[in-house]
Amino acid sequence: MTFITELENVFKENSSRELAIPMENYMKNHFQFYGIKTDQRRLLFHEVWKANHEEVKQNSREIALQLYTFPQREMHYCGIEILIKNLKKNFQKDDIHLIEKLITTHSWWDSVDTISKFILGQYLLEFPEQTKSVIKRFSDSQNMWLNRAAILFQLGYKQKTDAKFLFDECVKHSHSKEFFLQKAIGWALREYGRFYPEAVKTFVTQNQLKPLSAKEALKNIS
């Protein structure tokens, strides 16, 4: 596809091994990087997108999946951003399979958290009847990143967050030794606590959360 070829070329032209090394170290060397700072990456990406707007619009799912075959993390970010912008209010019911694939491919906190909030969360707003079955399947999975997504998918819901759903997920994973799950519980509760601090304080008091989860949950609550 023209878009992917042009994006790869422009990223290669602007790559910097000097910048890539600390980026790779920050991500525990799970991924390769071109070494392009965030603002520049977004600028270059949107220039190529604008020049190939119709192709991206018509093939957003396929392009995102192809971008995910690259070893460079910047390409994954671009695939996620394309889906965030193009699928909102345009989701199809079977897109849940695409979402699951992205969560479980090249998984790390940066991609999983963005997908959970802006893609999975939006998908379930558009297909609310799918919420119970999808989140149960993700939550019951042996894949820790799907568990994390099940905890975090309501991050953008604000006052519309289903508290029972949130609290049930937090309790379900409250004894996990996984750092990323303990952190997710704390983050999800802290975000809900922006709107309902007393409810979060009560929940933390009445449940045996890991110290990290409780600390994160109450960070902004006096």
N, C-alpha and C positions, 0 to 999 in steps of 0.2 A: 504494500500500500504506500502511496506517495507520502502520506502524512508521517508514517513511521520512519520511512527512509530519510525524509527531511529532518525529522526530529533527532534521529540518531546522528546524522551528519553535523547538525548545528551543536549538539552536545559534545561531540568529539572535538569540534573546532574550538570550543570554549572550555575544554577540560583542563584540569590542573592537578597534577599528581601531588604537588605540595599541599593543596587543600584537601585532596582526597584522603590522605593518610590519617589526619585527625578525625575526619568524618567516619572512616572505617573503624578506627579505634573506639569512637564513641558508641558505635553499634556493635561492639564486642567482636568485630571482624566477621560478622555474619554475612555481610554484603560488600560488594565492590561499589565504588562511587566514581563518577566522572570527576568530582571535585568542583561542583558548581554551587555557589552560595544560593540560598533559598530565593532571594529577591531576583537574582539574575536568572535562575532556573525558571521561575514563573514567567518572567518577561520573555525569555526565549521560547518557552512552551506556548505561550499565548500568541506570539507572532506566527509560529508555525500552524497553530490551530486556526487562527484567523484566515490564513492563506489556504487552508484545506477544510473550511468550515462544513461544507456539505458532505464531504466524505466522512468526517468524524461523526456528524449527526446521524447519518444513515447506517454507520457501522460501529457505534460506540462500544457495544459489548465485545465484538470480535477484536477491536483495536485494543481494548483494555486487556483482554486475555493475551494478546500477542506481546504487549508491553511487559506483561508479567513473565514472559519467557527470557527476558534479558537479565543478565547478572547484575547490572547497575541499578542501584536503589532509586535513582532519579526517575528511571523509566516506570517503576512501580507507582511512584507518587503521581506521575502524569496519568496513568491508567485510572487510578482512584479518582482523581479530580474530574476526568472526563465523565465518569459514571455519576458522580455527585451532581454535576450540572445537567447532564443529558437525561438521566433517568427520573429525576424528580417529577412527580405527577405523570410519569410515563412508564412506570413499572409494569411488568407482566408477572402473572402469578408464578411462573416457573423461574423467575429471576432469583428465587431463593437458592437455587443450585449454583448459580454464578456467584452469589454472595458468599456461600459456604466455601466455594473453591478459593475465592480470594482471601478469606480469613485463614484458611489452612495452608496457603501457599506462601512461601517466603515470610512466614509468620514472625512478627516481632511487635512490640508494643506500639510503635509509631503507626504502622499500617492498620493493625487490628483495631486500635482505638478510633481512628478516623472512620474506618468502615463501619464499626459498630454504631457510632453516633449518627453519621450522615447518610449511610446507605442502608444498613439493616434497620435502623430506627425509622427512617423515612418509608422504607418498604412496608413495615408493619403498621404504620399510620395509614397507608393506602390499602392494606389488606389486613385489617384488625382481626378478622376471623382466623387468621393464620397464627396469631401471636402465641396462643397457648401451646399449640403443637410444635411450632418452630422453636420456641424458647425451651420447652421441655426436652426436645431432641438435642439442642445445643448444650443445655445444662447437664444432661445425662451422659454426654459424650466423654470418651477417654481423652479427647483433645483439649488441653488446657485453654487454648486460645478461643475455642468455641464456648467454653465455660465463661471466660472473661467477657466475651461478646454478650452472653445472656445476662450478665450483671450490668453491663454498661449501655445497652441499647437505648435506654430511656434518658440518656444524658441531656438530650436536646428538648425533652418534653416539658421541662420546668414545672409550672403548677399543675400541668395535666398528667404528671407522673402517676402511674398506678402504684400507690404505696404498698399495697399488699403484695403485688408482684415483686416489687423491689425488695421488700423485707424478707419475703419467702426465699428469694435467690440468695440473699446475704446469709440467712440462717443455713441454707443448704450447703454452702461452701465455707461456712465460718470456721471449720476445723481444718481446712486445707493448709498444708505446709508450704504451698506454692506462693512465693513472694508476689507474683503478678496477680494472683487471685486475692490475696490479702489486701494488696494495694487497690485493686478494683473495687472491692467492697467499701473501703474507706472513701474512695473518690466518689462513688455513686451516692453514698450516704451524705457526704459533705455537700454535694451539689443539691440534693434534695433539701438539705438543711438550710440552704440559702432562703428557701421559701417557708419551710416548716421546721424551724430549729428545735422546738420543744418535742416534736414527734421523733426526731432523730435522737435527741438526748435521752428520751424515754426508751427508745429501742436499744440504744447502746447499753444503757443501764440494766435492762432486763435480759440481755442476751450475752452469752460468753463469746465475745469476739476475740480474735487474736489481738495482741497489744498494738501492732501496726495498724490494723483496720480501725480499731477504736480511736487511736491517736489521729489518724487521718480524718475520720468522720467528724470529730469534735474540734478540729483545728481552728475553725472560725466561729465556734459557738462558745460564748462566755459561760 
